[in-house]
Amino acid sequence: MKENMFDVLMYLFEHYYMDEETDLSPDRESLHTELVEAGFPSMEINQAFEWLEGLAVQEHEIQSPQTENAIRLFSDRECERLDTESRGFLLFLEQMGILPPESRERVIDRAMALDTDDFDIGQLKWVILMVLFNQPGAEAAYAWMEDLVFDSVPGGYLH
């Protein structure tokens, strides 16, 4: 079984963040043990924890507000990770008011930090969901995005 860091993130998100019946917040060690027992490699677990820590860091705040007609240009490296469909989807969400520029930058940062070769729009949607989940005041945007993600996944689950 070839698991990657994104699989670990999905497991954590589905079992701890989205599970409304889970009230407890287990510590990192017990989570690590549970993930190893679930079959995830230790290296990918540690990478997922680092990725989640990066999600909480507020280092990518925009210094000055963007004007309405500002356009986000993507670097060559970002274009390699985010295909045309993904970049278009980000633009669509921004134009719809679901993803403000600060959140868009956080999504791009977290997408670039994923250690996976086969990144696609389905994974991008989950990254957006995770970013919105962790942003205070983004409840409506999160709910909209959650509906979009689960409506596009047969059976309502990615795995």
C-alpha positions in Angstrom: 0.0 0.0 0.0 1.6 3.3 -1.2 0.3 6.0 1.1 1.4 9.6 0.8 1.1 12.7 2.9 -2.2 13.8 1.3 -3.7 10.4 2.3 -2.7 11.1 5.9 -4.2 14.6 5.8 -7.4 13.2 4.4 -7.6 10.6 7.1 -7.1 13.3 9.8 -9.6 15.7 8.3 -12.3 13.1 7.9 -11.8 11.4 11.3 -11.0 14.4 13.5 -12.0 17.7 11.9 -15.2 16.7 10.2 -16.4 14.1 12.7 -18.8 16.0 14.8 -19.0 13.1 17.3 -15.3 13.4 18.2 -15.0 16.0 21.0 -11.4 15.2 22.0 -8.3 16.6 20.5 -5.7 13.9 20.8 -2.0 14.8 21.3 0.5 14.4 18.5 2.0 11.2 19.9 -1.3 9.4 20.2 -2.3 10.6 16.8 1.0 9.4 15.4 0.5 5.9 17.0 -3.1 5.7 15.6 -1.9 6.6 12.1 0.9 4.1 12.2 -1.6 1.4 13.3 -3.9 2.5 10.4 -1.0 1.7 8.1 0.5 5.1 7.3 4.3 5.4 7.1 5.9 7.4 9.8 7.7 9.8 7.4 4.4 10.7 5.7 2.7 11.2 9.1 5.5 13.6 10.2 5.2 15.5 6.9 1.4 15.8 7.4 1.9 17.2 10.9 4.3 19.8 9.4 1.8 20.7 6.7 -0.9 21.2 9.3 1.4 23.4 11.4 2.0 25.5 8.2 -1.7 25.8 7.9 -1.9 27.5 11.3 0.9 30.0 10.6 -0.3 33.4 9.6 2.8 34.4 7.7 1.2 35.0 4.3 -1.0 37.9 5.2 -1.3 40.4 2.4 0.4 43.7 3.4 -2.0 46.0 1.6 -5.5 45.3 0.2 -5.8 44.3 -3.4 -7.8 46.5 -5.8 -10.9 44.9 -7.5 -9.1 44.6 -10.8 -5.8 43.0 -9.4 -4.8 39.8 -11.2 -2.8 37.0 -9.5 0.1 35.9 -11.7 1.4 32.4 -11.0 5.1 31.5 -11.0 6.4 28.7 -13.3 6.6 26.4 -10.2 3.0 27.2 -9.2 1.9 26.5 -12.8 3.6 23.1 -12.7 1.6 22.2 -9.5 -1.7 23.9 -10.4 -2.9 23.1 -13.8 -5.1 25.5 -15.9 -8.3 23.9 -14.4 -7.1 24.4 -10.9 -6.0 28.0 -11.5 -9.3 28.7 -13.1 -11.1 27.2 -10.2 -9.2 29.5 -7.8 -10.2 32.5 -9.9 -13.8 31.4 -9.9 -13.9 31.0 -6.1 -12.3 34.4 -5.7 -14.8 36.1 -8.1 -17.7 34.4 -6.2 -16.4 35.8 -2.9 -15.7 32.3 -1.5 -12.0 32.8 -1.4 -10.6 36.2 -0.5 -7.1 37.0 -1.7 -5.6 36.1 1.7 -7.3 32.7 1.7 -6.3 32.2 -2.0 -2.6 32.7 -1.0 -2.9 30.3 1.9 -4.4 27.7 -0.4 -1.6 28.2 -3.0 1.0 28.0 -0.2 -0.5 24.8 1.2 -0.9 23.2 -2.3 2.7 24.0 -3.0 3.7 22.4 0.4 2.1 19.1 -0.5 4.6 16.3 -1.2 2.8 14.6 -4.0 3.5 14.3 -7.7 -0.1 13.8 -8.9 -1.9 16.9 -7.7 -5.2 17.5 -9.3 -8.3 19.7 -8.8 -9.9 17.1 -6.5 -7.0 17.5 -4.1 -7.1 21.3 -4.5 -10.8 21.3 -3.4 -9.8 19.4 -0.2 -6.9 21.9 0.4 -9.4 24.7 0.0 -11.8 23.0 2.5 -9.0 22.6 5.0 -7.9 26.2 4.7 -11.4 27.5 5.1 -12.1 25.2 8.0 -9.1 26.8 9.8 -10.1 30.4 9.2 -12.3 32.2 11.7 -15.3 33.9 10.0 -15.2 31.6 6.9 -18.0 29.4 8.0 -20.3 30.3 5.1 -17.5 29.8 2.5 -16.6 26.5 4.2 -20.2 25.3 4.0 -20.5 26.2 0.3 -17.2 24.5 -0.4 -18.1 21.4 1.6 -21.3 21.1 -0.4 -19.3 21.4 -3.6 -16.7 18.8 -2.6 -19.2 16.2 -1.3 -21.6 16.7 -4.3 -18.7 16.0 -6.7 -17.6 12.8 -4.8 -19.7 9.7 -5.4 -21.0 8.5 -2.0 -19.9 11.8 -0.4 -16.4 10.6 0.5 -13.0 10.8 -1.2 -11.7 7.5 0.2 
